[in-house]
Structure formats: C-alpha cells, structure tokens
C-alpha cells in the first residue's frame, strides 16, 4: 500500500499506534505483583496494518534524522512516490542502512523485528495517557540494534506526590514456537544481570539535568541497590503469538523481591498478530524512496 494511503488512514486515527490497539490492564498495582497491561493488534485489515507500519516508520525516521534535512527529504519523497537520487539518496541511506540494510536483501530479519518491537513499546509508552503520572524522560530505541545500554528508561513525575520516579525496562520480541513465558524469563535474567551497568550509563547522561530530574538520576544505581521506592523495573514483550496468554509476568515479584511496593514492577505484553509483516512494511516504507 502506498505511503500516501497509509498516511490517510493513520491520520484518521490521530497518527497514534495505540488507536489501533486494544489495551487492557490485567493486574492492578499490588505489593510484590507486576502491574501489567495487555495490548493486542489482532485481525488488522491491510489498510490498518499499513497505517501501523507507516506510523512506526515516520517516528523512527524522524528520531534518527534529528534536525537534519533527512526526515523532510524522505517524507516528501515517500508520500509522492518519488525515488531519490544523488546526494539526497545517499543522505537517506546513511540513516537507514545501519539497521535495515538496503534493498533488495536488507539485513537480519531477526534484528528488524526486534527493532520494530522496541519502537512499538516506545510509541505505546509515549502515547498512553495516565493522569497520575507524566513521563519527563523517555528514551527512544537505540540507533543501532546491537548498541549496549538499556532497552527502555523512563523518569516520570507523579501528580499526587509531586515527586519523580524511574523505571528500567528490558524489552524482548517473541517469535518462537514456545511459550511467551520463556522469553519473559530471559528478560528477567538479563535485567538482573545488566541493570547496574545500564543505570550507570543513564547517570552519565541525565544526572547533569537541572532540578529534580538530575537529582533523581544522580542516584539511579544507589536506588536500585536499595530497591528504593523511587526505583522500579519493567519487562516488555512484543509477541507474534496469538491469542496471547491469559497470565504473564506472574513470577516477577519473586525475581525482584526488593521491589515490593505497589506499582514498582511493571509489564507490557504487546500481542501483534502480523508482527513480521508489519516489520517488513516498516522497512518497505523506508526503502520506497531508494
């Protein structure tokens, strides 16, 4: 489906990924329990699937391009169906090739799906409105799939207490035949193993910020070690397995026993029926101008 047609349908849904999802809170905040949400994209018709892919392609290309001319160059060409040439083509290639490769072969489909899954988590998190708290730091997925560092890091301002809290997230895709629980278990292990290193990197990035954000981020590692009430952990899995399991993240309280206050443990299961096809469509929209 053309980018122009996908743009029209995306605009009809306010350009938001979450408007194509059914979102349900499965477990409310409770002590030593994971508060988790299930978001499903099942039975999307082709025009809806194209719109989802276009929303993701736009978001990641806008982020990767920064304030350069690359995003408007790519966007205009994609909407008009024009192939770029010369310098403009080379500019777009520089921002696409590292993850997606170039047509016709491209790079690893495994990395492709993983990268798109991380963008779905990011868009879901940034779009979801929670009157009780507002994200003030939310890092987009890394520029390169294999870059070291946290998959997801959030600092949010809580309305009632007027305080700041953080969550360190481990993100995974699930495309295997086995149960989603096996991927969740892997995420638990990786987060426990790597959390200190991930948080140390975040200290170097955010602790120089002014005010309460910098104050919180100067203590990320200490707060994790203490299981401090201002710290917490999240596990996000984007799964191609449908229907999704009825329960998930049920052992997270045992995996992170120090985080025993309601809401300190969070989970998101994104069940996307056409995950591989959507990922390929995202790549296709990036490639359409080349």
PyMOL commands that set and color helices and strands:
alter all, ss='L'
color gray80, all
select helices_A, chain A and resi 3-12+17-20+46-65+70-80+86-100+109-127+180-206+211-217+220-226+252-255+275-287
alter helices_A, ss='H'
color red, helices_A
select strands_A, chain A and resi 22-27+35-41+133-138+152-158+163-174+233-239+265-272
alter strands_A, ss='S'
color yellow, strands_A
deselect
rebuild
show_as cartoon
